[in-house]
C-alpha cells in the first residue's frame, strides 16, 4: 500500500502531538498534516495537490466550529467521499447526530491511550467494518 495521507484539524497542540504519536504506531506509511483551526484546515484542503485519504476533525474550535468546517469540507469539490472522522471530547448525543447528518463518516470520542487510538486508525485504514460511533 502506498502512503496514506492524513489531515488532523484540531486547535489543541497537545491533541495534535498525541495524534502524531499514535500515527507512529500504525503499521502503514503515513503522510501527516495538521491545521490549528477550521479556517487553516480549509485553506490546506483547497491549496493541496493531493487530498488526504482521511480527515480527523475536532468539534470545539475557535473561529470556525467543527460542524461548520465539516459542512464546508463536504461542499468542496472532490471531498464528498473522503472519510471525515469527528475527533472530539464530546460524547453528547446531539453532537453525534448533528455530525452524522452533516456527513461525518465516524464520530470518535478522544481517548487517553495512544495504543487505542493507533489501533482504531489501523482498523480504519485496513477497511475493517466499524460502527459510526467509535470509542
C-alpha positions in Angstrom: 0.0 0.0 0.0 1.3 3.5 -0.8 1.5 6.3 1.7 -1.8 7.2 3.4 -2.4 10.9 3.7 -4.0 12.2 7.0 -5.1 15.7 8.0 -5.9 16.5 11.6 -7.8 19.8 12.2 -7.6 20.5 15.9 -6.8 23.7 17.9 -5.2 21.9 20.8 -1.4 21.4 20.3 -1.3 18.6 22.9 -4.0 16.7 21.0 -2.1 17.1 17.7 1.1 15.8 19.3 -0.9 12.8 20.9 -2.4 12.0 17.5 1.1 12.1 15.8 2.5 9.7 18.4 -0.4 7.3 17.7 0.2 7.5 13.9 3.8 6.4 14.5 2.5 3.1 15.9 0.3 2.5 12.9 1.8 -0.2 10.6 1.4 1.9 7.5 3.4 4.7 5.9 1.6 7.9 6.8 1.9 11.4 5.5 0.5 13.7 8.2 -0.5 17.3 8.1 -2.2 19.4 10.7 -4.2 22.6 10.9 -4.8 24.5 14.2 -8.3 25.6 13.3 -11.1 25.1 10.7 -10.1 28.1 8.5 -6.5 26.9 8.2 -7.8 23.4 7.5 -10.0 24.6 4.7 -7.1 26.6 3.3 -4.9 23.5 3.3 -7.5 21.4 1.6 -8.0 24.0 -1.2 -4.3 24.5 -1.7 -3.1 20.9 -1.7 -2.4 19.0 -4.8 -3.0 15.6 -3.2 -6.1 15.4 -0.9 -6.0 13.4 2.3 -7.3 9.9 2.5 -8.7 10.6 6.0 -9.6 13.9 7.8 -9.9 13.9 11.6 -11.8 17.0 12.8 -12.2 18.4 16.3 -15.6 19.8 17.1 -14.9 22.6 19.6 -12.6 25.1 17.9 -12.5 28.9 17.7 -13.3 30.9 14.6 -15.0 28.0 12.8 -16.6 25.2 14.7 -16.0 21.6 13.7 -19.6 21.3 12.5 -19.2 24.4 10.3 -15.9 23.1 9.0 -17.4 19.6 8.3 -20.2 21.2 6.3 -17.8 23.3 4.3 -15.5 20.4 3.6 -18.4 18.3 2.3 -19.2 21.1 -0.2 -15.6 21.2 -1.6 -15.2 19.6 -5.0 -13.7 16.1 -4.6 -14.4 15.8 -0.9 -17.8 14.2 -0.9 -16.5 10.7 -0.2 -13.3 11.4 1.8 -13.8 9.9 5.3 -14.1 12.6 7.9 -13.9 11.4 11.4 -15.0 13.7 14.2 -12.3 13.5 16.9 -13.7 15.2 19.9 -14.0 15.2 23.7 -17.8 15.5 23.2 -19.9 12.4 23.6 -23.2 14.4 23.5 -25.8 12.6 21.6 -26.9 15.8 19.8 -23.4 16.4 18.5 -23.1 12.8 17.3 -26.5 13.0 15.4 -25.7 16.5 14.0 -22.3 15.3 12.7 -23.9 12.3 11.0 -26.4 14.5 9.3 -23.6 16.8 8.1 -21.7 13.9 6.5 -19.2 12.7 9.1 -18.1 9.1 8.4 -17.4 8.3 12.1 -17.6 10.0 15.5 -14.7 9.2 17.7 -14.5 10.4 21.3 -10.9 11.3 22.2 -9.2 8.6 24.2 -6.2 8.8 26.6 -4.4 5.7 25.2 -2.1 6.1 22.3 -2.4 2.3 21.7 -6.2 2.6 21.5 -6.0 5.5 19.0 -3.4 3.7 16.9 -5.5 0.5 16.9 -8.6 2.4 15.7 -6.7 4.2 13.0 -5.1 0.9 11.8 -8.6 -0.6 11.6 -9.9 2.3 9.6 -7.0 2.1 7.1 -7.4 -1.6 6.9 -11.0 -1.3 5.9 -12.4 -3.1 8.9 -16.1 -2.5 9.2 -16.6 0.0 12.0 -19.6 1.4 13.8 -20.4 5.1 13.3 -19.6 5.9 16.9 -16.0 4.8 17.9 -14.8 4.7 21.4 
